[in-house]
């Protein structure tokens, strides 16, 4: 799944009875979190400050021993991917 597919899927997931977020709105949120080539996102900024960025259930972004960004999956993500839930 590339960024465009991710944005479109997330926009569809926001739908309720008569409205959903526009893809452009979702893309701005994705860019704000993960960043773009030109501008770092809040996750990258937190990592650069030496912080671990945790999204409960999803996982935690942290720097490994070689200062590479790494995701440590959370319980909810692991359970869904392994088929334990959903």
C-alpha positions in Angstrom: 0.0 0.0 0.0 1.5 3.3 -1.0 0.7 6.7 0.5 -2.1 7.5 -1.9 -3.8 4.2 -1.2 -3.3 4.7 2.5 -4.9 8.2 2.3 -7.9 7.0 0.3 -8.5 4.0 2.6 -8.3 6.2 5.7 -10.7 8.8 4.1 -13.2 6.0 3.4 -12.8 4.8 7.1 -13.9 8.2 8.3 -17.3 8.0 6.6 -20.3 8.2 8.8 -24.0 8.6 7.9 -23.6 11.4 5.4 -20.0 12.6 5.3 -16.3 11.7 5.4 -13.1 13.5 5.6 -11.7 14.6 2.2 -8.6 12.8 1.0 -6.8 16.1 1.1 -7.6 16.5 4.9 -6.4 12.9 5.6 -3.2 13.5 3.5 -2.4 16.6 5.7 -2.7 14.5 8.8 -0.5 11.7 7.4 2.1 14.3 6.4 1.9 16.0 9.8 2.5 12.6 11.5 5.0 11.0 9.2 6.5 14.0 7.3 7.5 14.6 3.8 10.8 14.9 2.0 10.7 18.7 2.6 9.3 18.7 6.2 9.7 16.3 9.0 6.5 15.0 10.8 5.9 15.0 14.5 7.2 11.4 14.8 10.5 12.3 13.2 10.8 15.4 15.3 10.2 13.4 18.5 12.8 10.8 17.5 15.3 13.5 16.8 14.8 14.8 20.3 15.6 11.3 21.6 12.0 10.5 22.5 10.0 7.3 21.9 6.7 8.1 20.1 4.0 5.7 21.3 0.6 5.2 19.8 -1.2 2.9 22.3 -2.1 -0.4 20.8 -0.4 0.4 17.5 3.2 0.5 18.6 6.1 2.7 19.5 8.6 4.4 17.1 12.1 4.6 18.5 15.7 4.9 17.3 17.7 1.6 17.2 21.4 1.4 18.1 22.4 2.8 14.7 20.0 5.8 15.0 17.5 4.3 12.5 13.8 4.8 13.1 12.1 1.5 14.1 8.6 0.5 14.9 8.0 -1.8 17.9 4.5 -3.1 17.2 1.9 -2.8 19.9 -0.4 -5.6 21.2 -3.4 -4.5 19.1 -1.4 -4.4 15.9 0.2 -7.8 16.6 -3.1 -9.4 17.5 -4.8 -8.1 14.3 -2.0 -9.1 12.0 -1.7 -12.6 13.5 -5.4 -13.1 13.2 -6.1 -13.2 16.9 -8.8 -10.5 16.6 -10.8 -8.9 13.8 
